[in-house]
Amino acid sequence: MKSFFTSTLDYILKQAVKPVAVYFLFFWSFIEAWFIIPIPPDVILAPMTLAKPNKAFFYANVTTIASVMGCLLYTSDAADE
Protein backbone atom coordinates (compact mmCIF):
# COMPACT_ATOMS: atom_id res chain seq x y z
CA MET A 1 0.00 0.00 0.00
CA LYS A 2 2.89 2.36 0.74
CA SER A 3 4.27 1.89 -2.77
CA PHE A 4 0.88 2.91 -4.21
CA PHE A 5 0.94 6.23 -2.38
CA THR A 6 4.60 6.80 -3.16
CA SER A 7 4.11 6.15 -6.85
CA THR A 8 0.97 8.31 -6.90
CA LEU A 9 2.82 11.18 -5.23
CA ASP A 10 5.71 10.84 -7.66
CA TYR A 11 3.28 10.94 -10.58
CA ILE A 12 1.50 14.02 -9.21
CA LEU A 13 4.79 15.83 -8.62
CA LYS A 14 5.91 15.06 -12.19
CA GLN A 15 2.64 16.45 -13.54
CA ALA A 16 2.78 19.50 -11.25
CA VAL A 17 5.93 20.88 -12.86
CA LYS A 18 4.41 20.93 -16.34
CA PRO A 19 3.17 24.30 -17.65
CA VAL A 20 -0.28 22.83 -18.32
CA ALA A 21 -0.77 22.29 -14.57
CA VAL A 22 -1.52 25.99 -14.05
CA TYR A 23 -4.41 25.82 -16.51
CA PHE A 24 -5.73 22.69 -14.86
CA LEU A 25 -5.50 24.39 -11.45
CA PHE A 26 -7.44 27.39 -12.78
CA PHE A 27 -10.07 25.14 -14.37
CA TRP A 28 -10.48 22.99 -11.26
CA SER A 29 -10.77 26.01 -8.96
CA PHE A 30 -13.36 27.58 -11.25
CA ILE A 31 -15.46 24.41 -11.49
CA GLU A 32 -15.13 23.66 -7.76
CA ALA A 33 -16.59 27.07 -6.91
CA TRP A 34 -19.42 26.63 -9.39
CA PHE A 35 -20.42 23.03 -8.63
CA ILE A 36 -20.29 21.02 -5.45
CA ILE A 37 -17.18 18.87 -5.90
CA PRO A 38 -15.83 16.93 -2.92
CA ILE A 39 -12.19 17.37 -4.00
CA PRO A 40 -10.88 20.90 -3.35
CA PRO A 41 -8.20 22.52 -5.51
CA ASP A 42 -5.78 22.22 -2.58
CA VAL A 43 -5.11 18.67 -3.74
CA ILE A 44 -3.59 20.14 -6.89
CA LEU A 45 -2.19 23.29 -5.29
CA ALA A 46 -0.09 21.51 -2.65
CA PRO A 47 2.01 19.37 -5.04
CA MET A 48 2.50 22.34 -7.34
CA THR A 49 3.89 24.46 -4.51
CA LEU A 50 6.07 21.55 -3.37
CA ALA A 51 7.48 21.23 -6.88
CA LYS A 52 8.07 24.99 -7.33
CA PRO A 53 8.04 26.79 -3.95
CA ASN A 54 9.09 30.11 -5.50
CA LYS A 55 5.77 30.22 -7.43
CA ALA A 56 3.56 29.48 -4.40
CA PHE A 57 1.96 32.95 -4.31
CA PHE A 58 1.34 32.86 -8.05
CA TYR A 59 -0.44 29.52 -7.75
CA ALA A 60 -2.44 30.78 -4.75
CA ASN A 61 -3.51 33.85 -6.74
CA VAL A 62 -4.54 31.71 -9.71
CA THR A 63 -6.64 29.55 -7.40
CA THR A 64 -8.24 32.55 -5.71
CA ILE A 65 -9.07 34.39 -8.94
CA ALA A 66 -10.58 31.29 -10.54
CA SER A 67 -12.61 30.53 -7.43
CA VAL A 68 -13.98 34.08 -7.29
CA MET A 69 -14.86 33.95 -10.99
CA GLY A 70 -16.68 30.66 -10.49
CA CYS A 71 -18.52 32.07 -7.51
CA LEU A 72 -19.59 35.14 -9.49
CA LEU A 73 -20.88 32.92 -12.28
CA TYR A 74 -22.80 30.81 -9.78
CA THR A 75 -24.38 33.84 -8.09
CA SER A 76 -25.32 35.38 -11.43
CA ASP A 77 -27.04 32.12 -12.41
CA ALA A 78 -28.87 32.04 -9.08
CA ALA A 79 -30.01 35.66 -9.47
CA ASP A 80 -31.61 34.88 -12.83
CA GLU A 81 -33.94 32.30 -11.33
Secondary structure, DSSP 8 states (H G I E B T S, - for coil): -HHHHHHHHHHHHHHHTSTHHHHHHHHHHHHHHHS--SS-THHHHHHHHHH-GGGHHHHHHHHHHHHHHHHHHHHHHHHH-
